[in-house]
Amino acid sequence: MKHFICLAILLAVTAPARIAHAGGEEVRACDFEVKGRCVSGDASVTLADGVVNRLEVNVIWCGRRGHPAYLCVIDSSRGEADAVWSEDAGSTFIANASPFNANAPDRVKVTLAGQVLIDLREAQSLGRCGAGAALPRAIVIPGRKGACRVRLQ
């Protein structure tokens, strides 16, 4: 497990945004690392004709010395029963169909404007993250070149 954590952190070194085209789909993705907070991960958005069809976010928080890392995961595709997808004012909203806390919002907002802004301020970390981890507030995938930007608080 220790080797897996080291490998995951090594592979998550801040990298330029990746853009791939396959069969009419476009994937925008990037990796990130926040060394001062010991957080790394990746994010990707799959577009078809400019419409968001899939969102993947993986966030790895280092564990205390001798303990495993903590992981937060969002993996949602349009049409799956576990999320409700909607469009409003040029943004795509992905709401968790069964949030950990049913009395609070649990949704992600994805906005395309040259870059991809993944707004996680209304996403619940409970139910998506291991104890000791939390989703960032936002992730920005640059339009063409540059490193992924992450806002933790």
Sequence and secondary structure as in RCSB ss.txt:
>XXXX:A:sequence
MKHFICLAILLAVTAPARIAHAGGEEVRACDFEVKGRCVSGDASVTLADGVVNRLEVNVIWCGRRGHPAYLCVID
SSRGEADAVWSEDAGSTFIANASPFNANAPDRVKVTLAGQVLIDLREAQSLGRCGAGAALPRAIVIPGRKGACRV
RLQ
>XXXX:A:secstr
 HHHHHHHHHHTS  B EEEEETTEEEEEEEEEEGGGTEEEEEEEEEETTEEEEEEEEEEE  STTS  EEEEEE
EETT TTEEEEEETTEEEEEESS SSTTS  EEEEEESSSEEEE TT  SBTTB TT    SEEEE SSSSB EE
E  
